[in-house]
Amino acid sequence: MPTTNITEGAMNVANETVNQMQNFFHVNEIVNYVKEPEHVVKFATGLIAILIFWLVYRLIRMIIKKGASKKLEPQAVKSVTKVVAYIFYVLIVMYVLGLFGINLSAIWGAMGIAGVAIGFAAQTTISNLISGVFIVTEKTMKIGDFIEVDGVSGTVDKVGLLSIKIHTVDNQLIRIPSSAIINTKLKNYSTFDYRRYAFEVSVDYATDLDKAVEVLNSVPARCKLAITDNPDYASKVLVTGCEDSGIGMMLIVWTERPNFFDLKTEVCIQTVKAFNEAGINIPYNRVDVSVLTDKTIPSLSFKS
């Protein structure tokens, strides 16, 4: 359907609806309308119906809040109740317009045509809205979680249907569209209570590897933040292979999530101390530089 026809159809239906409302809300028409007893009864019935609708809406809203609060996060519950409120307001307006003789079919036609036009113009918004519904129902994050999306990390401040808002470690506000979260990998570092840290180090090729493994196994006991009394989160030492300047090793240690970054510093310090005390050398890349003098530079001769 051409865009011109859609626009013309929407304008015609909208003009028809406006003319009907203008004729109805004319002062003389209102006076004549109120004088008729059947219209008074209809008006009173409408008020009672609106009151009943309001009570039903409050009841439904209360049931949704109690039921959704057990399965969804508080921010998601707010989004759901907002959608219910918008639906209620639309139904009340449509009921009142129909009560006073407004042609609802014309309004529904205008809304349908306008919806098609808006749908083409707001594809990104609709995509974000649908993605936001999946985010809210999946409960992949909540306010206060530390997440990473497409290389951007920070603490969640708000979870909405169109986007989420986070603040980074250097206190910058970032808005991430909901569709970006659905289409990329999301890392939530706050989901579980414990985190694993893998510390890599290398030792000299002349090192006794059995001794190096024993010394590295003793490092978690020297770290106050490491978990050492839970077999499910026991530390482990691995020999990862031969590297350019030494033999690679890895210490895997667990800690409680809030202590993760402090543990990284503690493990590095205690590993260096333990290796120094045991006389184990940690190799590093070296560059040998030879200075050539005029005497050491070979002379070149060319024959013609």
Secondary structure, DSSP 8 states (H G I E B T S, - for coil): --HHHHHHHHHHHHHHHHHHHHHHTSHHHHHHHHHSHHHHHHHHHHHHHHHHHHHHHHHHHHHHHHHHTTTS-HHHHHHHHHHHHHHHHHHHHHHHHHHTT--HHHHHHHHHHHHHHHHHHTHHHHHHHHHHHHHHHHT---TT-EEEETTEEEEEEEE-SSEEEEE-TT--EEEEEHHHHHHS-EEETTSSSEEEEEEEEEE-TTS-HHHHHHHHHTHHHH-TTB--S-GGG--EEEEEEE-SSSEEEEEEEEEEGGGHHHHHHHHHHHHHHHHHHHT--------------TTTS-------
